[in-house]
Amino acid sequence: MPSTGVRKGSGASRVADAPVLSDIEDILGPEGLLARQVRGFAHRPQQAAMAEAVMQAIEAGESLIVEAGTGTGKTFAYLVPALLLGQKVIVSTGTRNLQDQLFLRDLPRVREAMASPVKVALLKGRANYLCVHRMELALQDARGHPRDTLRVLLKVRDWSHATQRGDIAEIGEVSEDSPVWPLVTSTTDNCLGQDCPAWSRCHLVEARRQAQEADLVVINHHLLCADFAIKGAGFGELLPSADVFIIDEAHQLPDVASNFFGSTLSTRQISELVTDTRAEYHREAGDLPKILDQLDRLDKAGKDLRLAFEKQPQRGAWQDIESDSAIGEAIQGLQTRLQELDGMLAAIEGRGKGLDSCHERCKALSALLGSLCSPEEPEQVVRWFEVFGHSLRLNSTPIDIAGVFSEQMLLHPASWIFTSATLAVGDSFSHFQRQLGLTGVRTGKWDSPFDFQHQALWYVPRGMPPPSDRGYVKAVMREAIPLIEASGGRAFLLFTSYRALNEAADILEEGDLGYPMLVQGEMPKAELLRRFVEAGNAVLLGTSSFWEGVDVRGEALSLVVIDKLPFASPGDPVLQARLDAIRDGGGNPFMQYQVPQAAIALKQGVGRLIRDVSDRGVLVMCDPRMLKKSYGHTFLAAMPDFARTRDPAVARAFFS
C-alpha cells in the first residue's frame, strides 16, 4: 500500500499509511479483496463511488451527507475507508439490533478480509449491561419478588457467572419488558459510581475502558446524544474523542437528539427512588421510621399525579392542563413531598453511600420538576405530557435542535459522515440539513443498483375515496384482498395509525382469508418477523415501527400495501409547536416540514419491498392525494423507479 503521509488518531495514536484512492478499487472492485474472500459479495459501482467520497471527506477533515439507496452496500462503503485510514472512528447506528448486526456480522467480515489490525469495540447505554451490585441486592431480597420474576432472576444469576461482556442481549429468551431488568441494571440515578462495592466487576466500566482503547467504536444514536447531553455526569465522558463520526441511519438522528437535548420526569422515577431509598434505609439506618412514612407519602403523591391525568389524552401539550386545578395541586403535592424527603435525608447525610446517593437523586428530581413547571426559556421549548397505563411522563423538548446540534459538532471537531437510504427529498438534502443545522456540508446521492423496472410494479388504484372518508379502510382492503390472494399471502400491510390497522385486521378476520395473519402488538416485533419468514405465506399488519429497519429478503415478502401518505399526527404537541414556529417565522410549515418529513417516511416504507437483486413484488399506494394534490410531485420524486400501473388486472398478473 503506497504511503502518502503520516496520520495520527487522536484516541489511539498510531502511525498509519494513508492510502490513495485506488485502494478502494483493490478492496471493493470486481476483482478486489471482498469479491475474493466474502461469500455473496457483489461489486457495485455505487458502493465504490460512495467509499471514495467517504475517503476523501475523512482525509480532508470535512463532513459529508450521503444517501445510498437500498442494495448499495453503504455499510461496507464506510467501513472500508474507516479501517484503512487509521484514525479514531465512532460509528453510530439507529438501534441496538443494528449495532449488534454491524459489530457481530458486517465489521468482522470486512476486518478479516482486509486483515485489518484496527482494534474495535462495542458500546451500549448503561441499561444494556448487568449491574452486579444491583443483582446481588435483588437476590438478597429474593422473597420480595413474584415467583415468575424470581425464576428469571435466578436465570440471570447463572448467566452472570459465564458472561464476559455482561450485555443483557445475550439472554435472548428473556423479553425486553421483563420486570427483572430494572432490578439488575443501573440508571444514572441509582448508579453509585466508584463508591459501588462491585466497581471492580462492573461490566459498564469495562465496556467503556475498551471503547477508550479501541480505534473504532460502534455505538447507537441514543448513546451519542446522551454523551452530548450529559457531559460530566456519572462517569464523565461516555465516549472517547474521535477523528471521525459516521452516523448510519442518520434520518433517525433528529428525533433522537430532540429527546436527549430536552428533559423528562416520570412517575416511574419517583417510584424507583422510593424503592431504592427504602432498601438503603434498612441497610444503612433503620432507626428513623419517619423516613419510611415520608417514602409512603411520596409514593402516594406520584400515584396521585398519574391519577390526576386520568381524563387526559395519551399525549398533550402543557397549555392543555395549565388551568386544571386538580393537576396543579397534584404537581405541587409531589414537589412538597420531594422537598420534605430532601430535608430528612440531608439530616442523616453521611450515614451511608447508598442513602447519600438517594438524597442526590431526590434533590435532582425536585429541581427537574421545578424547571419543567417554570422553564427559563419557555419560548424555546415545548412542554408536553405522555400518559401510560401505570405511569406518566412530563417532558420539555427543544422546538429547534439545529443550533444545539451544530454547536456539539463544533465541540467535537472531526469529519462527520451522515448516511442513510432516505435523507434526500428528490435530490435536495435541505430538510435534513435544516433539522441539524448542517451548513457548508458536501452531499452525495447514489441510487439503488436494483433493476426496479423489472423487479417491482407500483399500483395506484383508481376511484379511492379521500383518506378522511369513514369508509376509507374498507376501500383499502377491497383493493388489497384480491392482491393478497394473487400473491399467495406474503404481504406487508402498512398503516399510519393503530385505528386503521385494527379495523383492517377485523375485516381480514371476518373474511377468513386463509393465510396466517400477524398483527403488530400481539407479540414482540422480532417474533412477528420470525413467524412471517417461517410461514412463507403470511400477512403482516404493522404501523410505524414496521415502516423501517425490517429486512425480509426472498419470496416471503412479495406485496407491500400502504394505506396513506405517512404524515405525522397533527395532534402531536412537539410537531404542532414546530409548525407554529415555522409559521411565526413567515414560512409554510406544511411544505417546509410536513411534506418533506412524510416523503422520507414513505421512502422507508417503500424500501421494505425489494431488498435483494432477486426479489420481485408489487407496491400498492392507496392514497389518491399522491396523484391529485399539488404537493404530490414531492412524493413522486421520492419513489424508486418502479414500473407503474393503475390496472388491478396488471397488478394481479405480475405474480403469475
Helices and strands as residue ranges (DSSP letters): E 6-8, E 15-17, H 22-28, H 33-37, H 45-60, E 64-68, H 74-84, E 89-93, H 96-101, I 102-106, H 107-114, E 120-122, G 126-128, H 132-140, G 142-144, H 147-160, G 168-170, H 181-184, G 193-195, G 199-201, H 203-213, E 216-220, H 221-229, E 244-247, G 250-252, H 253-260, E 263-266, H 267-284, H 289-308, E 315-317, G 318-320, H 325-347, H 353-373, G 378-380, E 381-387, E 392-398, H 402-411, E 415-420, H 430-436, E 442-446, H 452-455, E 456-459, H 472-487, E 491-494, H 498-511, E 517-519, H 525-535, E 539-542, G 544-546, E 559-562, H 573-584, H 589-589, I 590-594, H 595-606, E 617-621, H 625-628, H 632-638, E 643-645, H 648-653
